[in-house]
Amino acid sequence: MKHLYISSTWVNGLLKGFAALGLDLNVIIKDLPGFEQCQFQEDQRVELSTARQLWHRATQISKDPLLGYTLGLSQDYRVIGVLAPVLWHSPTVQEALNNIIRFQKLISDSGSYRATYIRDAESNLIYLDYEYVPVYNIVPVNPQQVLAVVTGTIGIIQAISNNCVSPISLRVPGQLPTKTLSKHFNCTVTSGAENFIIRFPCTHLKEKLKGHDPHLYEINRTYADELLRANNEGQTLIDTVKDLIRQLGYRAATLDDIDEKIGIQPRSLQRHLSEQGTSFRLLKEEVLKEQAVKMLVFEKIDIETITQLLGYSEPSAFHRAFKGWFGKTPQQWALLGDNSVLLHPVKSERRIVE
C-alpha cells in the first residue's frame, strides 16, 4: 500500500542520518524485524516498538547529547513524503500546524501534536502551545526521538514563514542541556515538562504565506487524505485481529479462528494483512510482546504464571522468546519497568487549532 512507503522512507532516512554521524547501523537494527542489509523493506509495516528501539540503541552508542537536534536539523524533507508539499503550500502557518496534526500518523504513529491557545496572565497576550504527546507503547519514547521531531517542526515552520514565525519558548522533559538548546533555537528553553511544548506567538499565524500555490495544495492534500483513509482502514483491521488474538488465548489463536470470527476467507484475510505490510504471525507476536510486558511490569505477575497465560509450554520457552524480542531477559526488563516513563504512560489526544 502507498501509505506504507512514507513510513518506511522515514525509517530509512533516519538510518541514513545515523550512518552519516558514524553510528553502526548493524548494532542499531540487530534482530529487529523488517530490515535487510541495513534498510527497512518498503512494503512492511513499521511497528512502533521497533521504531523506538532504533532511537534507544542509537542514543546508547552516540556521544552526542543532542542527537535528536542534530538529526532533526539535517532532516531531508523528502522523507516525510506528501506531507512536505502539503506544508510548503499551506495557505497559512496555522493551517500548516493543523496539517501536521492531521497527517502525522502517515509518517509515524509514535505520537501527535496537540495545539492549545494560552493567554499570558501578565502580558494578556495569546500564545499557541504546540505539545507533542507520545503514544503509549511497551517501549517508552526516547527524548532524543521527540527532540528530532520538534527540531524538524520548528525548522519547517520557520522556513515556510520566512522566519516570521519562530518559537518564543520550548519546554522539555528530562535532563536535556537547556542552555545549549536555547542558543540553538534562539528562545527560552526550560526543563521539567511532562512533554515537549513549543510556544509560538500568534501574531503571524493567520497571515497568507508567500509562495502558496492553491492548486498544488489541493492536489497534495487530497492525496494525503486518500493515504490517511487507507492508513486508518488498515489500522482498524490490524486492531481487530490483535483484539481477537487476545480473546482467543494468545498463542492458542489460529488464523482459522480469526477468519471465522471476522467472517472472511483465510486467503482474503492474509491478502488484506499483506497489503498492510504485516501478517497474522507478526501480529500474534506483537500481541504476545505487549501482553508479556504488561503482565510482567504493570500487573507484577510471576514468570511461571505468565508462561501459562500466554500459552508457552514452559518458562524456558518464554524466556527464549522474550530475549529474542527485546535482547533482555524478563527479569532485566522488569527492572527497566521502574522507569517512570514506562510506568506512567501518557495517552495521546488531538485538538485542531481553531
C-alpha positions in Angstrom: 0.0 0.0 0.0 1.2 3.5 -0.8 0.9 4.8 2.8 3.5 2.2 3.9 6.0 3.8 1.6 6.0 7.1 3.6 6.7 5.5 6.9 9.4 3.1 5.5 11.1 6.0 3.7 11.1 7.9 7.0 12.8 5.0 8.8 15.4 4.6 6.1 16.0 8.4 6.1 16.6 8.0 9.9 19.1 5.2 9.3 20.9 7.3 6.7 21.2 10.1 9.3 22.6 7.8 11.9 25.1 6.4 9.4 26.2 10.0 8.4 27.0 10.5 12.1 29.2 7.4 12.1 26.8 5.2 14.1 27.0 1.5 13.5 23.7 0.5 11.8 24.3 -3.2 12.3 24.2 -2.6 16.1 21.1 -0.4 15.8 19.0 -2.8 13.8 20.3 -6.1 15.2 17.4 -8.7 15.4 14.7 -6.1 14.6 12.0 -7.2 12.2 11.7 -5.8 8.7 15.3 -4.9 7.9 17.5 -6.3 5.1 21.1 -5.0 4.5 20.5 -2.1 6.9 17.4 -0.9 5.0 13.8 -1.2 6.1 11.7 -3.0 3.5 9.3 -0.6 1.8 6.3 -3.0 1.8 6.5 -3.7 5.5 4.6 -2.1 8.4 6.8 -0.1 10.8 6.0 -1.5 14.3 6.1 1.3 16.9 8.2 -0.6 19.4 10.7 -1.3 16.6 11.0 2.4 15.6 11.5 3.4 19.2 14.2 0.7 19.8 16.2 2.3 16.9 16.4 5.5 18.8 17.2 3.9 22.2 20.1 2.0 20.6 21.4 5.0 18.7 21.3 7.1 21.8 23.2 4.4 23.7 26.1 4.3 21.2 26.1 8.0 20.3 28.4 10.5 22.1 26.1 13.4 21.0 24.0 14.7 24.0 21.8 16.4 21.4 21.5 13.6 18.9 17.8 14.4 18.2 18.6 18.0 17.5 21.4 17.1 15.1 19.2 14.6 13.2 16.2 17.0 13.1 18.4 19.8 11.8 19.7 17.8 8.9 16.3 16.3 8.0 15.7 15.7 4.3 12.1 16.8 3.8 11.6 14.2 1.1 11.4 11.5 3.9 8.0 12.9 5.0 6.5 12.2 1.6 3.4 14.0 0.6 3.3 16.0 3.9 6.2 18.1 2.5 4.3 19.8 -0.4 1.2 20.0 1.8 3.1 22.0 4.4 5.1 24.1 1.9 1.9 25.1 0.1 -0.4 25.6 3.1 -2.1 28.9 2.9 -1.1 30.0 6.5 1.1 28.8 9.3 -2.0 27.9 11.3 -3.2 25.6 8.5 0.3 24.1 8.3 0.2 23.3 12.0 -3.2 21.8 11.6 -1.9 19.6 8.7 0.9 18.3 10.9 -1.6 17.2 13.5 -3.9 15.6 10.9 -1.2 13.8 8.8 1.5 13.0 11.4 0.4 9.3 11.6 1.4 8.9 7.9 5.0 9.3 8.9 5.0 7.7 12.4 2.4 6.6 14.9 4.8 7.3 17.8 2.9 10.5 18.9 1.0 13.5 17.7 0.8 17.2 18.4 -1.9 18.9 20.5 -2.5 22.6 19.9 -3.9 24.9 22.7 -4.3 28.6 22.9 -2.9 30.1 26.1 -3.4 33.7 27.4 -0.5 35.0 29.4 -1.7 36.5 32.7 0.9 39.2 32.8 1.0 40.5 29.2 -2.5 39.4 28.3 -1.1 38.2 25.0 -2.3 34.9 23.5 0.2 32.2 22.5 -0.1 28.9 20.9 1.3 25.9 22.8 2.1 23.1 20.4 2.6 20.0 22.6 4.0 16.7 21.3 2.1 13.8 23.1 3.8 10.4 22.8 1.6 7.4 22.3 1.9 4.7 25.0 3.8 1.6 24.0 5.7 -1.1 25.8 8.9 0.6 24.6 8.8 4.2 26.0 9.6 7.1 23.7 13.2 8.3 23.7 13.5 12.1 24.4 16.0 12.4 21.5 13.4 11.0 19.1 10.9 13.7 20.1 13.7 16.3 20.0 14.3 15.4 16.4 10.6 15.8 15.6 10.4 19.1 17.4 13.5 20.4 15.7 12.2 19.4 12.3 8.8 21.0 13.1 10.4 24.3 14.2 12.6 24.3 11.1 9.9 23.8 8.6 7.6 26.4 10.2 10.4 29.0 10.2 11.2 28.1 6.5 7.6 28.4 5.2 7.0 31.6 7.1 10.4 33.2 6.1 11.3 33.3 9.8 8.2 35.3 10.6 7.0 32.6 13.0 9.5 31.3 15.5 9.1 29.8 19.0 9.4 32.1 21.9 9.9 29.2 24.3 10.4 25.5 24.5 9.7 23.3 27.4 11.4 19.9 27.5 11.3 16.8 29.8 14.2 15.1 31.4 17.8 16.2 31.6 18.4 17.7 28.2 21.0 20.6 28.1 18.7 23.5 28.1 21.3 26.2 27.8 22.7 24.7 24.6 19.2 24.2 23.2 18.3 27.8 24.0 21.3 29.0 21.9 20.3 26.7 19.0 16.6 27.6 18.9 17.2 31.3 19.9 14.4 31.1 22.5 14.0 30.3 26.2 14.3 26.5 26.9 13.3 25.1 30.3 13.2 21.6 31.7 10.7 19.8 33.9 7.8 19.5 31.5 5.9 16.2 31.1 6.1 16.6 27.3 7.9 18.8 24.7 5.9 22.0 24.3 6.7 24.6 21.6 5.2 28.1 22.3 4.5 30.2 19.2 3.4 33.8 19.2 0.0 34.2 17.4 1.0 37.4 15.5 1.6 35.9 12.1 -0.2 32.6 12.3 -3.1 33.6 10.1 -1.2 35.6 7.5 -1.1 34.3 4.0 2.2 32.7 3.1 4.2 33.8 0.2 4.7 31.1 -2.5 1.4 29.4 -1.6 0.0 27.6 -4.7 -3.7 26.8 -4.1 -3.8 24.2 -6.9 -0.7 22.3 -5.7 -2.0 22.5 -2.2 -5.4 20.9 -3.0 -3.9 18.2 -5.2 -1.4 17.1 -2.5 -3.8 17.5 0.4 -6.4 15.3 -1.4 -3.8 12.7 -2.0 -2.7 12.9 1.7 -6.4 12.4 2.7 -6.5 9.3 0.5 -3.4 7.9 2.1 -4.8 8.7 5.6 -8.0 6.8 4.8 -6.1 3.8 3.7 -3.9 4.0 6.8 -6.9 4.2 9.1 -8.7 1.4 7.4 -5.6 -0.8 7.6 -5.1 0.1 11.3 -8.8 -0.9 12.0 -8.2 -4.3 10.5 -4.9 -4.7 12.4 -6.6 -3.7 15.7 -9.5 -6.1 15.1 -7.1 -9.0 14.5 -5.0 -8.2 17.5 -8.1 -7.9 19.8 -9.3 -11.4 18.6 -5.9 -12.9 19.2 -6.2 -11.7 22.8 -9.7 -13.0 23.2 -8.8 -16.4 21.7 -5.9 -17.2 24.0 -2.8 -15.6 22.6 -0.6 -18.4 21.3 -3.7 -20.7 21.1 -5.3 -18.4 18.5 -5.1 -19.6 14.9 -5.7 -18.0 11.5 -8.8 -20.2 11.1 -10.2 -18.9 14.4 -9.7 -15.3 13.2 -11.3 -16.0 9.8 -14.3 -17.5 11.5 -14.8 -14.5 13.8 -14.4 -11.9 11.1 -16.3 -13.9 8.5 -14.0 -13.8 5.6 -12.0 -16.4 3.7 -8.5 -17.2 5.0 -6.7 -16.2 1.8 -8.7 -13.0 1.7 -7.6 -12.1 5.3 -4.0 -13.0 4.6 -4.0 -10.8 1.4 -5.5 -7.8 3.3 -2.9 -8.1 6.1 -0.2 -8.4 3.5 -1.4 -5.2 1.9 -0.9 -3.5 5.3 2.7 -4.8 5.4 2.1 -7.4 8.1 0.8 -11.0 8.6 -1.1 -13.0 11.2 2.2 -14.4 12.5 3.7 -10.9 13.0 0.6 -9.6 14.7 0.4 -12.6 17.0 4.0 -12.0 18.0 3.2 -8.3 18.6 0.3 -9.2 20.9 2.5 -11.6 22.8 5.2 -9.0 23.3 2.7 -6.4 24.5 1.0 -8.7 26.9 4.2 -10.2 28.3 5.5 -6.7 29.3 2.0 -5.6 30.6 1.8 -8.7 32.8 5.4 -8.5 33.9 5.7 -4.8 34.6 2.3 -3.4 35.3 0.5 -6.4 36.8 3.6 -7.9 38.5 2.6 -11.4 37.6 5.3 -14.1 38.1 7.0 -15.6 35.1 5.6 -19.1 35.6 2.0 -17.7 35.5 2.8 -15.5 32.5 4.1 -18.6 30.7 0.8 -20.4 31.3 -1.4 -17.4 30.4 0.3 -16.8 27.1 0.3 -20.5 26.2 4.0 -21.3 26.3 5.0 -24.9 27.1 7.4 -24.0 29.9 9.2 -20.9 31.4 12.4 -21.6 29.4 10.4 -21.2 26.1 9.0 -17.9 27.3 12.5 -16.7 28.3 13.9 -17.5 24.9 11.1 -15.7 23.1 11.3 -12.7 25.4 15.0 -12.3 25.0 14.6 -12.7 21.2 12.2 -9.8 21.2 14.0 -7.3 23.4 17.5 -8.5 23.8 16.9 -8.7 27.6 15.6 -11.3 29.9 12.2 -10.9 31.6 14.0 -10.1 34.9 16.1 -7.3 33.2 13.0 -5.8 31.6 11.1 -5.8 34.9 13.9 -3.7 36.3 13.7 -1.3 33.3 10.0 -1.1 34.1 10.8 1.0 37.2 11.5 3.8 34.7 8.8 6.5 35.3 8.2 6.9 31.5 7.2 3.3 31.2 5.1 3.1 34.4 3.3 6.4 33.8 2.3 6.4 30.1 0.7 9.5 28.6 -2.3 8.8 26.3 -2.4 10.7 23.0 -5.0 13.4 22.5 -5.6 15.6 19.4 -7.1 19.1 19.2 -7.2 21.1 16.0 -6.3 24.8 16.1 -9.4 26.9 15.7 
